[in-house]
Amino acid sequence: MFAAASLAVLVVMALALVRAIKGPTVYDRILSVNSFGTLTVVLIAVLGFLTERPEFLDIALVYALINFIGTIAVTKYVEFAHLGAPVDPGDWEDV
């Protein structure tokens, strides 16, 4: 049963990877990469159950935290990347 679940997760990961490559907007790509990371966590957990190694759950939790923080960081970068850009002096208002 776990083998079928891991195969299904691999198929969905492939679909998420296709969406990450084809995504029409950057937000679609971010969402698909986040989904891919979440599916990776599920795959690590399922493989931990298949091989009877419960320490894989700890690895999956750490990977989930890294995935969450990375998604927030990339989204903030995409949203606010213009804040560090130099400003054209002609755009300044007269003070």
Backbone torsions as a table, in degrees:
resi	resn	phi	psi	omega
1	MET	NA	-42.7	179.1
2	PHE	-68.4	-30.3	177.7
3	ALA	-66.1	-40.1	177.3
4	ALA	-66.8	-37.4	178.2
5	ALA	-65.6	-41.9	179.7
6	SER	-67.4	-34.6	176.3
7	LEU	-66.7	-41.3	177.8
8	ALA	-64.1	-40.1	178.5
9	VAL	-64.7	-39.4	177.8
10	LEU	-63.6	-37.9	178.1
11	VAL	-65.6	-44.1	179.5
12	VAL	-67.2	-34.6	176.0
13	MET	-63.0	-38.3	177.7
14	ALA	-64.5	-40.0	177.7
15	LEU	-65.7	-38.7	177.6
16	ALA	-66.3	-36.2	177.9
17	LEU	-66.3	-38.8	176.5
18	VAL	-62.7	-41.5	178.8
19	ARG	-66.6	-34.2	178.2
20	ALA	-65.9	-33.2	180.0
21	ILE	-80.3	-41.1	-175.1
22	LYS	-90.1	-13.4	-171.8
23	GLY	-42.5	129.5	-178.0
24	PRO	-70.6	-28.5	179.0
25	THR	-123.4	165.4	179.6
26	VAL	-67.3	-29.7	179.9
27	TYR	-71.4	-33.0	173.4
28	ASP	-64.0	-39.5	179.0
29	ARG	-67.0	-41.7	178.1
30	ILE	-62.5	-43.9	179.9
31	LEU	-63.6	-40.2	-179.5
32	SER	-71.1	-35.0	176.2
33	VAL	-68.2	-37.2	175.7
34	ASN	-64.6	-41.8	176.9
35	SER	-63.3	-39.8	177.7
36	PHE	-61.6	-41.8	177.6
37	GLY	-64.9	-40.1	177.5
38	THR	-65.0	-40.9	177.3
39	LEU	-66.7	-31.0	175.2
40	THR	-64.7	-39.8	176.4
41	VAL	-61.8	-43.6	178.8
42	VAL	-64.0	-41.3	-179.9
43	LEU	-64.9	-41.2	177.6
44	ILE	-62.5	-41.0	179.0
45	ALA	-65.9	-42.7	179.3
46	VAL	-65.5	-42.0	178.0
47	LEU	-65.9	-31.7	174.4
48	GLY	-63.6	-39.6	176.9
49	PHE	-70.7	-37.0	179.7
50	LEU	-64.3	-41.6	-177.1
51	THR	-93.1	3.4	179.9
52	GLU	56.1	45.0	177.3
53	ARG	-122.3	95.3	-175.6
54	PRO	-67.8	-15.5	178.9
55	GLU	-68.8	-14.4	175.5
56	PHE	-65.1	-26.9	177.7
57	LEU	-66.2	-35.8	175.5
58	ASP	-64.6	-41.7	177.8
59	ILE	-63.6	-40.6	179.1
60	ALA	-63.9	-39.2	178.5
61	LEU	-65.8	-42.3	178.1
62	VAL	-64.3	-41.6	178.6
63	TYR	-64.9	-36.4	177.6
64	ALA	-63.9	-40.8	177.6
65	LEU	-64.9	-43.0	178.5
66	ILE	-63.9	-40.3	178.6
67	ASN	-62.8	-43.7	-180.0
68	PHE	-63.9	-48.4	-178.9
69	ILE	-65.3	-39.6	178.2
70	GLY	-64.5	-39.8	178.6
71	THR	-65.3	-43.0	177.8
72	ILE	-62.6	-42.8	-179.1
73	ALA	-64.0	-45.1	-179.1
74	VAL	-66.7	-40.1	179.0
75	THR	-64.3	-42.1	177.6
76	LYS	-64.8	-38.3	178.9
77	TYR	-64.3	-44.1	-179.5
78	VAL	-66.3	-38.6	-177.5
79	GLU	-72.2	-41.0	-171.7
80	PHE	-118.9	28.0	-177.9
81	ALA	-68.0	-22.7	-177.2
82	HIS	-75.3	-12.4	-176.5
83	LEU	-65.8	-29.1	-178.8
84	GLY	-92.7	0.5	-177.1
85	ALA	-74.6	144.3	177.8
86	PRO	-67.1	146.6	-178.0
87	VAL	-99.3	136.1	176.8
88	ASP	-70.9	126.3	-178.5
89	PRO	-59.9	-23.2	178.2
90	GLY	-69.0	-18.7	179.8
91	ASP	-85.9	-8.8	-178.8
92	TRP	-69.5	145.7	176.3
93	GLU	-84.6	150.4	176.7
94	ASP	-69.5	128.6	-177.9
95	VAL	-98.4	NA	NA
